């Protein structure tokens, strides 16, 4: 099995230092369909928002496992019909990558594949193992040879050295040794396997695709990926559950016993696609409720409510409806900006934000504007957008954020800056407003966010969600970091996808 490299990924020259959350990864799997690889490519298209650096598919057919991987977007890698034709079989898994672990290189592109004593196994992983460095060190001492710099490869070696006989028992053995947040899809010649971590931090759903030719099963990070292939949503894979899909159908294994749910709350705010249904809740409607709650908490006199596109749109709609202020597209997003444009000189580098966003002067001029965005991380982009809106003639600019202040880094599969680079960890809200140049700045409260999700507020004893980026309440041990502060730079570099 030889992966193909479609070229190096060139970073955006206008990137101002990772200002904003970066997506995690997306996983997809099909069992029992003659066009498994084509369906997987479509599913990865729907999950493109979860990772744009690289993509890969491993298919299982009559001649065994075949793979194709590349750097870049799904359409660029799998747009050629010959590529899909080279991935025959009735089962396949795929992965979209945004690197929160390891370098951006073809060797780190998933799914990972290895030959074991029981046959071949491919694995695709969304999340982060917080004891990956410790496990990796132990495995290297035992003679394991790592081929990548991702924490995902730890799963492969733990399965390889396990003394159990079946693939499932080896996988369970591996899972019980790792700390972290993860959703996995795995493929061997006997089954498609899906796994969620015991707290269910990362999402994974099960779907069914019935056709005249097959009765196939689908695993995906989000329901929007089921929709694109015409699959029926069956249910969420439960926290701590392993689903095994083979010729006999689907069976469930729960090796961890009863576990609490700490689903990533930021999936509702930003990461999931608006048309997905997450943990039984439509994302689009949830974001509108968040915006309405934000308006109730921090309303201000204004003429227009303007979203920072695209993630701020549903929250801005909810805010505008609740505040009875007109909703307008005062900022237009250019969807055709790639990862490269020109090599800028220093004196035009500051113009980079205008490649992605431009002001709609007809909406903004002479108006008191409420800007609604999903988050402020470093604050550099917010500052440029506020400045752009003022230059378009706005008389006042009020910034409203549909998440609480981001004060802590994520170690569970979302690429975030170190805490000292998070604006809200270093400044008060009033200071932040002055820095970005807004007349006022407000975030939704933590209790307000929980109310928008249908709760009375946050119950500290049982929050039900992972909100560590707002609270510092890390539900899963940061094994590689705690007790070994000197490892922090390395942990931040090796921080799983």
N, C-alpha and C positions, 0 to 999 in steps of 0.2 A: 504494500500500500504506500503510494508516494504522493504526498500532498503537493499541490502546485502553488507557486508563489506568484501573485499577480503584481508584485512590485512593492517598493517601500512606501510607507505612509508619510507624507510631508505635513508637518504641523502648520497650523494657521499662523501666519506671520503677524496677524493683528491680535492674537491672543494676549490679553493683558494680565496673564499670570493666574489662570484658572479662577476667574471671578464667576462663581456660580457652581451649583452642584453639577456633577457629571453623572450620566446615566450609569446603571450597573451593567448587567449583561442580560441577554435574552436566550431562552432555551426552548426547543421544540422537538417533538418526536412523533413518529407515525408507526403503527404496527398493522399489517394486514391489508395494505393497499398496493395495487400494481404500480401506481405512480407516486410511491412514497417520497422519492427525492424531490420531485416537482412540487408536491404539497409542502414539503419541508422548506423549500426555497420561498414559496408563497408565505408560509408562516413567518419566516425570518423577515420578509418584507414588512409584514405587519408589526413586527417587533423591532424594526430598525431604530426607533427612538431609544431603545435600551442600550444601544451600542453601535457606533459607527466606525470603529477602527478596523475591524476585521470580521470575517465570517467564515464558517466552515460547515460542511455536511459529510457525514459518514453514512453510507448505505450498505445494507446487507442483502446480497443476492445469491444466485446459484453458484457463482464463482468466488463467493466469500465477501470480505469487506472491501469496499472501495471508498476513497476519500477525495475531496477537493476543498482546498482552503486558499484564502487570499487576503490581502490587505485592502481595505476600502469598504465600499457599500455593497449591499447584497446584489443589487442590479448589475453592478460592474463585474461581480465575481461569477454570478450564476445566470446572467442574461443570455448567454449563448446556449442554444438548444443542444449543441454537441456536448456541453459540460454535463447537463442533466442526463443525456443519453449514456454517458459514461458512468452513471451511478445507478445501475439497475438493481431491482429488488423490491420486496414488499415491506421493507422496514428501513427506517432512516432516522437519524437524529441530527440536529443542527444547533448552531451557537452563533450569536452576535456578541462581539467583544467590545467593551470599553475597558481599557486596562487600568485596573486598580491594583494589579500585581504584576511585577516583572516588566521587562522592556517591551516596546512595541516592535515585535519581530515575528516572522512566520513560525518560528519554533514554539511560540506561545499561543498560537491560534488554536482554538478548540473546534470540534471535539478532540480530546486526546485518545489515542488508540494504543493498545499493547496486546501482544500475544502471551497468553498464560497457559498453564498446564491444562486448563479446561477449555481452551480455545481463545478466540479473540474477544476483546471487550473495548467498547468506546464509551467515553464519559464526557458530558458537557455540564458545566458548573456555573451557577449564578450565586455569588455570595463571597464570603471571606472566612477563612479559618484563622482564628486568633491564636492558635498554638502551632501554626504551620512551621515557624522557624525551629521550634523545639523538636517537633516531629521530624523535620527534614534533617536536622543534625543527627538524631538518633538513627535514622534510616541510612544516612551516608556512612555512619560508623559500622553499620551492618553490611555494607557493601553495595547498597542500592546506587544505581547510576541515574542521576536526574538528567533529562533531556531538555527541560525547559526551566524558566525561572518563575513559573506561576505556582501558587499554593495548591492549585487544583491537582497537580501531579502527585501530591501526597496521597490522595485517594488511591491512585493506581498502585503505588508501592505498598501501601497498607494491605490492599487486596492481594497483592502478589505474595507477600510473606505470611499471610494468614494460614493457619494449620487446618482450617475447616475445609470440608470437601466440596460443598456446593457454592455456586456463585453467590446466592442470596446470603448464606451464612458468612461467607468471606466479607461481603459488603457490610453486613450488620456488625461484624467484628471491627471493620475499619471505622464505621460511623461512631461506635462507642469509644473510640480513641481520640476523636477530634472535638475541639471546641470551635464554635462559630455559628454563623448564619449561612444557610445554603439551601438551594434547590438544585437537584441533580436529575438529569435524564441519562440513563445508561442503556447500551444495546449490546447483547451477545447473541449467539446463534440460537438461544432458546427463548428469549423474551426481551421485551422493552420494559425498563424499570424507571419509576419516578420516585423521588424522595424529597421530603421537606424536613428541615431541621426541627428539633423538639419544640422550639418556641414558635415556629412558623413565621419567622421574620421575613423571609423571601417568599414570593408567591409561586404557585403552581396549580394548574387546573387540568381536569380530565374531561375530554370530549369524545363523542362518538360520531362516526361518519358512515352512514349506511348507503350503499349504492347497489346497483344491479350486479356489479362484479365483486363486491366485497362488503364486509362489515368491519370497518377499520376503527381503531382507537387512536386518539391523539392526546398528547401531553403538551402543554404550552405554559409560558410564563403568564400570559394574559388571555382573556376571552376574545379580544380583538383578533388574535391569531386563529382562533377557532372560526370566527365569522368569515375570514377571508377564504377559507377552504370549504366552507359550508358545513362545518361540523356542529353538532348539537352539544351545548354545554351540559355535562352530567353533574359535576360537583367540583368543589375545591378539594385538592389533596389535603388531608388534615395535617396539622402540626405533628411531627414525629411519626408520620405514616410512610410506609413503603407500599407502592402499588406495583404489582407484577402482572404484566399483560403478555399472554401467550395464546396458543391455539385454543385453550379452554376458556378464554375470556379474561376477566380482571379479578385478582384476589388482593386482599389487603393484609399487611403485616404491620403490627405496631410494637416494635421491640423496646420502646422506651416507656411503655405504660402510659398513664394519664399525664398529659403535659398542659401547661397554661399557654395561652396565645399571647404573643408579643409581636404582632404583625407590624411591619414598618409603616408608621403613620404618614411618612412622606410620600408613599405611593399615592395617597389621596390628593396630596397637595400638588405634586409635580410629576412623579416618575411615570405612573400609569397613563396610558392613552385615554383621552376623555370618553371614548366610546366603549371602554372596558367596564366590566362589572367585577369589582374586587371584594372578595369575602362577602358576597351577597349584596353589595352596595354599588349602585351606578356611580362611576367617578364624576361624570359631568354634573349630575344633580348635587353631589356632595360638594363640589367646588363652588357651585352657586350658593349653597347654604353657608359655606365658609365666608363668601363675600358678603352675604346678608348679615351674618353675625359681626363681621368686621365693621360694617356700616353702623350697626346698633352700638357698637363699643366706641367708635372713634369718628363719628360723623362730623363734617365740617361744611360750612357754606361753600358752594361751588356751582359752576355753570355746566361742566361736563365731567363725566367719568371716562377715563381713557385707559384701556389695558396696555401693558407691555406685552406684545405678542411673542409667542402664541400662548404660553402657559398661563398668562394672567387673564385671558379672555373670559372663561366661565366665572371666575371670582368677581371680575369687574361687572359682569352682567348681574350677578346677585347683589352686588353692592349698589348698583344704579337703581335696580328695582326697589330695594329696601329704602334707599335714601330719596327716591323720587327725583333723581337727577338724570338728565339725558345721557345715554351710553353712546359714545362715538369712537370711531377708529381714528384717533388722533396720531397714532404711530403706525406706519406701514412697514411690514417686514418683507424683505427681499428673500424669497425662498431659494434663489438660484445661486447663492454664494457658496462656492465650494471651500475646500480646506486650503486652497492656495489661490492667490489672485496675482499680486505682484510682490516683489521684494521691496518693501518700503524703506525710504530713508527716514531718519529720526524725525525730521521736521514734518512728515505727513503721517507718521505712525498713529497719532492721536485721532486721525480721521477714520480709523478702522471701524468704529462703531457704526458709522453711517453706511458701511457696506451692508450691514444686516438690518438696521432700522433707519427710517427716515421720517421726519416730522410732516404731518399733514396740516400746513399752515391755515388752510381755510377753516379747520375745526378749532385750532388752538389760539389763533390771534385774538387778543383782547379778552380772553376767557380765564376764569379761575378754574384750574384743572386739578382733578384728583387722578393721580397715576396709581394703578393697581398692578402689583407684581407678586410673584410667588415667594421670593426670598431675597435677602441681601447677604452675601457671603463676604467678599472682600470690600465691596462697595464701589469699586472703580467703574463698573458699567452703570450702576445707578446714578453716579455723579455725572457721567457723560450724557445719559438720557435726560436727566433734569436740565442740564445745560442746553441740550438740543431743543427741548420744549420751550424753554425761556427764549431762545434765539428765534423761535417761530412766533413769538409775540404773546405768550401766555403772561398774564399779569400776576398770577399766583400759581405755585406748584406745590401740591400736597401729596406726599407719597404714602400709600397704604399697602401693607404687606400681608398676604394671606397665610403666613406662618408665623409662629412666635420667633423671637430673635434666635439665630443660630449661634450658640455659644460653645459648642463642643464638636470635635471631629467625629466622623463615623468610622468605625472599624469593622462594619458588618457588610461591606460590599459596595459602598458608595464612595466615590473618589472625592474627598474633601481636603481642604488645606489643613495644615497644622493649626492648633488652637490659637496660637499667638498671631496668626494671620487672619483670623475670623474677626470681622469688624465689631460684631456685637459682644465679643469676649473682651474687647479692649476699650470700648466706649459706651457711654450712656446713650439712650435714645436721642436725647437733646443734642449731644455731641455728634451723633451720627447725622442728624438732620442738618447741622451746620456744615459738616464735611461734604455731604452730597449736594448741598445747596438748596434744599427744599425748605419751603415756608413752614411745613410741619411734617412729622413722620410718626406713624403709628403701626404697630404690629397687632395681629389678633392675639388675644391672651391664650394661654394654654388651656384654661377652662373653656374659653370660647370655642377653641378648636374642637374640644371634646363634645361640647354642646352641638356643634354642627354635625358631628358624627352620631348624634342621637343619644348622648349620655348627659347626665346632669353636670358633669365636670370631671376632672381627673381624680381618680381614686388612687392615691399614692401606694396603697397596699396591694392594689390589683389594677394597674392602669389599662391592661388589655392590649396595649400597643407598645412598640418600641419607639420612644421619643427621646433617645439619648442625645441627639443633636441639639435638643432644646433644654434638657434637664441634667445631662451628665449621668443619668441613671442607666448604666450599662448592665443589661440583664444577663449577658453572657461574659464569662471571665475573659479579660484581655491578657491571656496567659503569657504571651511573648513580650508584653509591655510592663505589666505589674511585677514589681520585684526586680526588674532588669531595666531601669530607665536608660541605661547606655544603649539599649537596643532600639530606642525610639526611631532614630533615622532609618535604620534597616527595616523596621516594621512598617514604617510609612512607605518605604519603597516596595516591600513585598507584602501587598495588602489586597488579598484575593479577588479575582473576578470569575 
